[in-house]
Amino acid sequence: MKALLSSRPVLWFLFPFVAALAELVALQADRFHGHGRFVVLRERADIQDRHFPAADS
């Protein structure tokens, strides 16, 4: 994924979105397949915080 995005500088801004979505999908697939549970809001927020840290003002 990084190779594709680095070869096309115009798409580089998409990397955080793609990485966060991939992490969320992987976690949801593991949860749903293993236990039948969904990813809760707090876990979604943690994923978002990792990929989109708060900007210093």
GISULZI-V237755 format. One record per residue. N is the residue number from 1. RES is the residue in one small letter. PHI is phi as a letter, one per 30 degrees, with the letter a starting at -180 (999 if undefined). Layout:
BEGIN
{{N,RES,PHI} {N,RES,PHI}}
END
This chain:
BEGIN
{{1,m,999} {2,k,d} {3,a,d} {4,l,d} {5,l,d} {6,s,d} {7,s,d} {8,r,b} {9,p,e} {10,v,d} {11,l,d} {12,w,e} {13,f,d} {14,l,d} {15,f,e} {16,p,d} {17,f,d} {18,v,d} {19,a,d} {20,a,d} {21,l,d} {22,a,d} {23,e,d} {24,l,d} {25,v,d} {26,a,d} {27,l,d} {28,q,d} {29,a,d} {30,d,d} {31,r,d} {32,f,d} {33,h,d} {34,g,d} {35,h,b} {36,g,i} {37,r,c} {38,f,c} {39,v,d} {40,v,d} {41,l,e} {42,r,d} {43,e,d} {44,r,d} {45,a,d} {46,d,d} {47,i,d} {48,q,d} {49,d,d} {50,r,d} {51,h,c} {52,f,b} {53,p,d} {54,a,d} {55,a,d} {56,d,d} {57,s,c}}
END
